[in-house]
Amino acid sequence: MKRLFIFFGLCLLELALYAASSVRIGVLLPLKEKTERGTTFIEFYQGLLMAVEQAKEKGINVDVYAADCGASETQLQEVLKNPALQEMDVIFGPADAVQVTSLSEYCRQHRIRMVLPFNTPCPQVYSNPWIYQVGVTQELLYPAITTLVLNSLEDSNFIICHSGEADARGGSFVEHIKQVLSLHNMQTTTLAANADEFAFDRALNQFRRNVILLDSRSNTALNQLLVNLKSYQQKYPQYKISLLGYPEWLTYTKEHLQDFYLFDTYVYSPYFRNPLSGRVAKFEQNYQQNFGSTMRNTFPRAGMLGYDLGNYFLQGIATLGDDFDRQQNVLEQRPLQHGFRFQRVGEQGGFVNLYALLVHYTTNKTIQVLK
């Protein structure tokens, strides 16, 4: 792949004008913002450009328009004065909530797909059929997550460990899991994460897999639990124990990888970058060659998000054309980090991404991705 050079001095960049039948994509983000957030947007855009280059290698013509739209309503309105944007098939952005209303109305008026790559609040998704929201609330993912949990951990003995910490999101997930298990006539046991071995002995089942779920996402709570579990397992190795954890646990992997393997750990998440994947390593090598620097070690990695999103929409629109919005779920996906399962919300609404997976750290020291 040839090296990609990007110049951000202009407000509007026009790249790769090849043919009238090209897939036309716009990028409206604060590309000149000199902050960590701004670096995230640059990395996203660079990953998107790598998807564009790959599409070109497959014979797909692509027009790309990128603009620094700042973070204010006024700055966005200035960018939207450019008539070239009216011809886009898809626009990636904005990043700021104050710009969502204007851009969503612009995209509705000109029948352009508006893709929100980041966790930008967008109530308009429920009334504007042209919006695609990638990052959604944990609650919207509950059905997909619980289906994966039930399919992967059926006939298990579930144990809820109370950490004593105040974690609303962790507590919400625990309550949801308890309700779902109850509907399937599966019992749960509760105990304190720092309980003694006698309490663990009463809660665990020697003849079934024991799945332990903390009510907190924090590393502090996880450390406390692991100390107790290791001590218990040394004395009673006959018990089969698995952990069920949160997306935040992926950020603890460097510290806890061997613990995750030891306790046959399952982590639910809307995304996953597999550090053992050859495709991931190749992409990161190409990224460094193209842009002269490595991606930051963030969760998720913005460059991979741009690449996966770019592939999904470029390949989908090139293949399905006007039928993309109705038939997109037939597309074959090989994401590096983010998969997409967009579902329309309501009769007049847009799409939300309900993709979820389970990352399984096996006792054989391998990593499986369950979808």
N, C-alpha and C positions, 0 to 999 in steps of 0.2 A: 504494500500500500504506500503510495507516495506521501511525502510529508505534507501536512496541511498547514498553511499559513493563514493566520487570522489577523485582521487589522481592525481595531475598535475605535479609531479616531473619528470615523464618520458616524453620524446618528443612524443612518440607514445603510446597510450593506446589501448588495445585490450580487448573488453568487450563482454560478452554474446555470446560465440562461441557455437552454439547449433547444427546446422545441415547444410549440404551442400546446402539445399534448402532455407536457410534463406534469408530475405531481408537484403542486405548489404549496410550500410550507412556510409559515411565518414564525418568528421567535420574538416575542415581546417580553423582555425581562430587563431588570436593572443591570445591564452588562458592564457598565462603567462604575458601579458602586465599589468603593475601595474598603471593603469589609470582608470578614469571613463569609458572610452571606453572599456577598458579591462573587467571591471565589467559587462558591457552590454553583452559582448561575453560569459562570464561565466553564466550569467542568461539565455541567449539564450540556451546554451548547457544544463543547468539543466532542463529547460522546455522540451527540446528535449528528455532527458532521461526519463522524466515522460511519454511522449508519447510512448517511447519504452516499459516501464513497462506495460502500458495499452495494447499495442499490444500483449505482451507476455501473459497477462491474457486472451486474446481472442484467444490464440493458435497460434499466428504468431511468427515464429522464426526470431530473429533479430541479426545480427552481427553489432557492432558499432566500428569504428576506429576513434579515435580523436587525432589530432596532433596540437601542437603549431607551426604554420607556420610563426610566426613573421609578420613583415610588409614589408619585402623587397623581391625582386625577388630571391636573393641568398638563403635566408632562405626557401622559397617555393621550390626551386629546390632540396634542400637537402631532404626535406620531400618526394618529388615525387620519390625519388630513392627507396622507399620501395615498393617492388613488390605487396604487399597485396592490395595496393590502386587500382591496375588495375582491381580488381574483384568487385569493388563497383557498386551498382545499382544507387546510387545517392551520390553526394558530396555537402555538404553545405559550401559555401565559394567561393571566399575569401572575405575579407572586404576591402582590399586596391586595388585601381585602378592599381597600378604598377604590381600586381600579376595576373590581369585578363587575359591578353593575354596568358601567359604560361599555366595557369590552363584550360582555355577554349580550347586550342589546345590539351592538355593532355586528356581532356574529349572527344573531338572529335575523337582523335586517338583510344581511348579505349571504345568509345560508352557508356559513363557514363553521366547521367544527372547532370548538374552543376546548383545548386540553389543558387542564390544571395539573401540572406535574407534581406540585408540592402540596402541603397540607393547608392550602388557602381556604378559609371558610367561603362557602358558595351556596347560600340558600336558593339561588336561582336555578340550581340543578333540578329542582322539583317542578319547575314551570317552563324551562327552556330546553327544547329537544336537541339543541346543538351543542350542549355542554357534556364534556367527559371529565369526570373527577377521578383522579388516580388515587390520592390519599384520602381514606374515609375513616370515620370513627371506629373504634374497637367494637362497639355494639353492632354495627352493620355487618361485621365479619363473624359474629357469634354463630350463626347457622352453619357456615362453611367450616369453622373451626371445630365445632362440636361434632359434626359429621365425621371429620377426620379422626377425632379422638375416639369416637365410638367404634369406627371401623378398625382402628389400629390397636385399641386397648380394650376390646370387648372381653367380657368374663373376668375382669380385673376387680381387685378390691381397692376402692378409692379412699384415700385418707387425706383430710384437709388439715394442714398444719397452721395454727395461728401464731403469727410472729410477734404480736403485740404492737406492731407499727400501724400507723394510719396511712393506708394506701387505697384511695377510692377506686382506682381502676383495677387493682388486684382484687379487692373485695367484690367488685361488680362481677368480675369473671368467675370468681369462686361461687357466688350465688347462682349465676347462670348455669354453671356446670352441675351444681347440686340439683337444680330444678330439672335439668335434662335427664340426669341419672335417675331421679325419682320417677319421671315419666316412663322410663324403661325398666322400672322395678329393680334398680341397682342401688344398694345402700351405700352411704358414705359414713365414715367415722371421723371424728374431730379430736385433735389433741394439740397441745402446745408444742411449738418447734423445739423448745428446750426441755421437753418432757424427759423423765428418766427412762431407763430401759424397761422397767415394768410396764409403764404406760405404752411404750412401743410394742412390747410383747403382746399386750391385750388387743392392740389395734391391728397388728399385722396378721396375715393369714399364711400359714406355712404351705398351703396347697394351691395357692393362686398367686398370680402376679400382684404385687402391691404397688399402686400408683400413688405417689405422694405429690400433693399440690399445695404450695405455699400461698398465703393470702397477701403476700407482698412481693413486689418486683425487685426490691433492692438487693444489692450485693451483700449488705450487712446481714439481712435475714437469711440469705442463701448460705453464707459462711457459717452462721449459727447452726443451721439445719445440717450442713455437711459434717460438722464436728460430731454431732450426735449420731448421725447415720453411720459414719465410719467406725465409731466406737462400738455401735450395736452390731454392725455386720461382722466385725472381727470376732465377736463372741458367738454370733448366730449366723454363720454363712449360709445356712440352708434356706434362708428367706430370699425370695426373688423380689428385688426392689427396682422400681423405675421412678424417675422424676418427670413431672410435667411442668414446663416452665414458659416464661413470657418472652416476647421479642427482645426485651432489654438484656436477657441472658446472653444473647449473641455477642454483646459488647464485653462480656466477662470471659469469653472463650480463652483468651490468652492465659488467664489466671486459672481457669477451671476445666480446661480441656480434658485432662486425665480424670477428673472427678465426673465429668459428663459421661465419659466412656464407662467408668466404673459402675455408675448407677443407671446405665441404659436409658439415657435422658432423651425426652421428647420436648422440643421447643416449638411453639406455634409462632408464626410470623407471616406478614404479607409479602415478605421478600427474603432472599438468602443468596449471598455470594459464597460459593463453595471454594474454600482455599485450596482444595485438592484437585480442582478441575483444571485440565489442560487447556480448555477453551478460555477459561478465566485468565490463566497465566499468559496465554498468547495475546489476548485483548490488552492486558495491562502492559505487555511489552510493546505492542503496536502504539498504544496511547503515548508511552514515553518517547518513542521514536518520532511520532507525529508532532508532539507539542513541547518536547524538551524537558518534561518534568513528569513526576509520578502523580497519580491521584492521591489526595489526602485519605487517610485511614478513617473515613467517616461511615456511619451506619444510617441509611444506605450510602453507597458511593454514587455521587451525583453523575459522574461520567457514565457509569453503567446504566443508570436510570435513563439518561438521554439516549444512549445506544439502544436499549431495549424498546423504549417508546418509539424512537425513530423507526426501528425495524418494523414494529407492529403496524404503525400507520402507513408507512411507505409501501411495504409489501401488501398490506390489506387494500389500500386505495388503488394501487396499481393493478391488483388482481381482481378486485370486486367492483371497482368503480362506484357508481351510484348505489349499488347494493351493499356497500360496506356496512352501513348502520344496521341493516337487517340481517346480514349473514356473517358478520365478523367472527362469531364464535366457532366457525368451521375452520378458521385459520390454524395452521400448524405452528406451534411456538417452540423455540429453543432458547429461552432467555438465559442471559448470563446471571441476572440477579432478580429482575422483576417479571413476573407473569401477569397476564391481564385476563380478567373474566368480567367484562363490562355487562351490566344489566340495567335496562331502562327502569326508571322509577316513575310509576304512574303513567297515565295515557299521554300526558302532555309534557312529561319531564325528560331530562337527559339521561346520562348513564353514570353509574358509579361502579368502581372496580371492586368486585367481591372475591378477588383471588386470595387464597390463603394456602399455607402449606405447613407440614410438620417436619422439622429437622430432627433426624434420629441419630444420636451418637451411640453406636452399638457397643456392646461389650467386646466385640472383635476389633475395636478401634477403627471402624469405618464410619463414614457419614452417609446416611441415606436421606433422600428428600421424598417425602410422601405427599402426594397432591390429591 
